[in-house]
Amino acid sequence: MTAIALDYERLKGLLTEKEISGLQPDVDRLHASLEKGLGAGSDYLGWLHLPSRTSSALLDEVMESARFVRENAEVFICVGIGGSYLGAKAAVEFSRSAFHNQLPRGLRQSPEIQFAGQNISSDYLADLFELVEGKEFCLNVISKSGTTTEPAIAFRLLMDLVARKYGPEEARKRVFATTDQKKGALKKLADARGFKTFAIPDDVGGRYSVLTPVGLLPMAAAGMDIKTLIAGARSWESLSSASSALEKNLSYLYAVLRFLLYKKGKAIELMAAFHPSLVSLMEWWKQLAGESEGKGQRGIFPASALYTTDLHSLGQWVQEGSRNLFETFFMVDSSRRQIEIPRLDNDDGLNFLAGKTLDFVNDKAYKGTASAHLEGGVPNMTLSVKDRSEYTLGRLFYFFERAIAMSGYLLGVNPFDQPGVEFYKKNMFVLLNKPGFGKGS
Ligand code: PA5
């Protein structure tokens, strides 16, 4: 079984093999321009061969800092927003226990991983301060530009807390900054205070940065094996570089399928998982797809759901609401541990399931949902991964990066910029009277 599989059998009523293979020449052309760096946004193609160019010296350096964190912190706070935190959160949730932060330290073997700077909520930060009260903690501030307002505010407050608790000498050891190699306010500040810094390459944009220290340091601090993760990413990099043929390149096949569905009026992709460990990975995918494609009045709207949970909320809409969506089921082939339903007194009427595993029931829920939604007019396909290992996750991150780059090119947009994100910032800065942004109210 391959680590990633794509089953699109259920799309066949809507898409023909001829339509799919009809896009092969476009994919070949776009693949060549991606590989040669000739397409739109070519200044931001550093992610393309990042896994194979990641040195073991860099991985060792990241692991060395992670070791310090693991030995000296009960809580590791990662401060960042968008591409500067979603990948790390996705990775930790994908590969660790669903209750990582609540487990006793002995079982966890690593600190709690908490996130800040991804909102401006006073209560959220106040609750975080309360959580770390009396605990040993370290900070990782992550911002490529070094000027993003949300993490900058959270970092100012948390850095002050570190300085007051530990004093400047110890603070130097406990704060890590992941940012641009040379420029930005954060780089300047980190150098001035002597914080250890990790660089985000110039040619890697935020949402494509999960395989740089942006994602790697929090993952390693959480106890993940980042060497294996990078090995997985490398393997998908070499597979997808080697051939653009749709029968060999699943990233491109996925891109083509979603593009054809979009052309047929399916403007929303609902990615639905049946495992809570995939929820934050879908959040990461939403940013990758949404920021890459949603421009020039085009683009698939990426949405996500956790089933069966959301079958009891969104399920009605998916079954019978507006018919402008398609679904991608996101499955893990088998759980790490099997739980069997016991035979007991039959007061609850569940003995018909006695001896069956939860995986067995979850699988039937998935199959039942897939055919019900198809019948209701929601075409769907299934993306499945073998397991929740670091190797698979590395492959998966790269799988999506390739797919969304191709998807953006098929749509005719630059997948590597995000001009629309600036609009709210300008308005907010005017309202905040930020110097250089005019007067607010
Ligand atoms: O994908 C992107 O470029 C953005 O989502 C950024 O990651 C996000 O805005 C955070 O930017 P920065 O890392 O510069 O603070």
Residues whose N, C-alpha, C, O or C-beta is under 5 A from the ligand:
A	BS01	PA5	I81 G82 G83 S84 I142 S143 K144 S145 G146 T148 G205 G206 R207
